[in-house]
Amino acid sequence: MPGNLLKNPNGDEDLEHWELTENGGDQWRTEDMPGDCGHSFSDESVTKYFSTSFEPCLKRQVIDLIEEGFDPENLDIAQPAVDVVDWYCSRTDCGCIYKIIVTLLDENQEVIAEFKPDCVTLDPDTDDCSWNQVSHTFTDYGPGLRYISFEHGGQDNKFWQGWFGVRVTGSSVTINL
């Protein structure tokens, strides 16, 4: 079984494998680390990140667990822990809003469980806007897991034209068998 089930989690392949569910303003783009955000990342192997614009930008991947080689019966019986990690930051000159929604889905892509924390607003005047990690582990969610939807993004909160919104990278979804 693979480790990280997300493809292109750091933008190494530009926006390949991501469905752009909202692509406002100047739209999504990828940048080289540390780029305009000015913050180095803790993992030196991560050399790129995704950046958002002045209107909402959200992108999503839906992972088909059967296609990834997981056995449906084993998923139903074991109900393995599903670990989600994402990293986000803002620029030092403009605040931003960060959003993440991860859902476990059944064979009809109906929601079994959801992780949808409140949006995070970062303000460079009052917050440490360097890379922050958000993580969540799904457990005891019941039988039926077949898909995982991972969606994240945001925007800047000053509506400046360009790519002043939230930066995201280091995203992962893993299943702990």
Secondary structure, DSSP 8 states (H G I E B T S, - for coil): --S--SSSTTSTTTTTT-EEEEE-TT--EEEESSGGGT---S-TT--EEEE--SS-EEEEEEEETTTTT--HHHHHHH--EEEEEEEEE--SSS-EEEEEEEEEE-TT--EEEEE----EEE-TTTS--S-EEEEEEE-S--S---EEEEEEEEEESS--SSS-S-EEEEEEEEEE-
